[in-house]
Amino acid sequence: MHDQWNHKMFNVTGREFNELALQAFKYQYDQNEIYKNYVDALGVNVPSIGSLEQIPFLPIRFFKSHSITTGTFESTTVFESSGTTGSINSRHFIKDATLYEESFMRAFEMFYGPVSDWCILGLLPSYLERNNSSLVYMVNRLVHASGHTDSGFFLHDFDDLKHRLLSLEQKGQKTLLVGVTFALLDFAEKHALPLQHTLVMETGGMKGRRRELIRAEVHDRLCEAFSIRSVHSEYGMTELLSQAYSSGHGFFKCPPWMKILLRDEEDPLTIKKGSTSSGVINVIDLANINSCCFIATDDAGRLHTDGSFEVLGRMDNSDLRGCSLMAV
């Protein structure tokens, strides 16, 4: 099934998405024991489900307490979430890492063009200091795929990063500086320098390193320090295999095989309707066919008529997570 599924998923059109999502639901209901038990516990009449709004979304916290797998397999990779000291981290068991690689590579090139055009600089100290980060895995593959001799990671050597950026700027090289939010702010405070050929992308994450700031304030500080018009953002998480991207002002867009729905804050089983609405983010990620395609996150969000969405912060009583600690 999987080769055929991958082909359909990566070539899906808007009209076909609903049909593929319903196929994924039926397949995962049959083959994913934890998801099936959850759906059954809700008393859902499975044969009657005929729309995305009727599909049950698995609470993301289940990834902390259970192995969420569709079918039986020996995982080649296990991604683990970041978190605060003493917290229980999510674990995502990966059947085939090449599916993740194809998902993030296709999405990146869809939004930013061929990765070979870019020099990729990763400023992800907190993620590099631990194992099994899906974000580090992604950026590492992008670094290698860029083929640029100056592409690479930086831990805490801000002086080296400054000199690398200045050299690339002088050459007019198209550069992506992708970093965890607190590290980008630390670097901006130490080395404010104008960037004409460099795109700055934050992945979220304050992790208690700094005073919490709203996204607009973070972006304003970075724009001022680097003399840039906008800061790009990536919305992804350990439990997913796809990412959404924002080219500025916190408005994210998904690749065709990923979709955002909003659920009611008071009734988690009710999907909000209407072209523009606010609620809690549910994600359909068709690349997650070996895990669960239907994830109920703890992020509050707003959906817009063009299909873009904003992340407004965390819901009360939800765990702090390394990739999404910023409110907006």
C-alpha positions, 0 to 999 in steps of 0.5 A: 500500500505504501508506495501507492499511498506516497504517490497519491499523497504527494500529488494530492489536489484539494478535491482529492484530499478529503477522499485520501483522508477518509481512506487514511482514517479507515486504514488507521482505525483498522490497523492502529490499536491505540487509535481504534480504542480511542475512537471506540471509547468515544462511541463513534459510529465509524461506518457513518463517517463521511467528512473530515469534520466527523473524523476523531482526532487523537489528543497529542498527549497520547504520544507521551504515554503510548506507542502510536503506530499503524501496523506492526513494525520495528522502527528505524528511528524514534523522534523525541520531543523537547521539553522542560526538566522533569516533563515527559517527552513525546515519542514518535516511532518512525517506520521509514525515515525516507518518507519524512525526508521526502515530505520535508524536502518537497515542502521546503522546495515548494515554498522556497525553491531548490534547496541547492540554491541555498546555503543553510545555517542551523542555529539550534543549540538546545536541539543539538544538545540532545538526541532524536530531534526531528527538527535537527534531522530535517535541518541536517538533511537540508544542510547536506542537500544544499551541497554548499561548503559553508552550510552547517550548524552552530552551537554557541559560537556567535562570532563564527556565525557572524563571520560566516554570514558576512562572508556569504553576504559579501558573495551575494549567496542566498542563505537561510538562517534557521534557528530556535527563537531564544538563540536567534534573539541572543545572536541578534543582541550580540551581533546586529548586522544588515542582511540582504541575501539572508532569510531568517526563520524561527522555529519557536522555542524559548524553553525558559531561557528568556522572558516569554515574548509574543511573536510580533515582538520577537519578529520586530526585534529580529527585523530591527537587528538584521534590517530585514522586512520579515521573519519566516517561521516553521510550524512542525512538531515531533508527532508530525511528519510535515511542516507549515511555513510562514513568510512573515507576520505569523501566517502559515501555509501547509503543503497540499498533504497537510490541513488545519481544522479548528475544534471548539475550546469547550467541546473538543469533538466539535469542529468549527465551521466558517471561513474565518474562525478561532479555536484549537488546532487539529492537524491532518498530516497524510504523511503520518500514515504509519502513526496517526494522521489526525492529531489534536494539538494543544495550540490555539489558532485562527484560520483564514479564508485563504487557508492560512492559519495563525498560532495564537499560543498554548491552551491552559493546562497544556504541557510546555513544548520546546517548539511552541512556547511562544504565544502570539 
